[in-house]
């Protein structure tokens, strides 16, 4: 669906970032460990993304590397692990 976002970092905190891609702001949930890897506000960034849509919830999860995205998606295949748990697993990796 949305494989990656490349744009200007507008907002960053421990759980979320906003990327301006051609004047459209995309909010992405990020692993806690990603905050330290992010560039300064106003710098260009690329997030590899996972589009999640269930019932009444639509979210975009963003990762600074394809390896993190692969771990997240692998964790989602485990019964009982949802996006929040998978994001926590990615946050624990070095």
Secondary structure, DSSP 8 states (H G I E B T S, - for coil): ---EEEEEEEEE-SSEEEEEETTEEEEEEE-GGGGGGS--TTSEEEEEEEEEEETTEEEEEEESSHHHHHHHHHHHTSTT--HHHHHHHHHH--
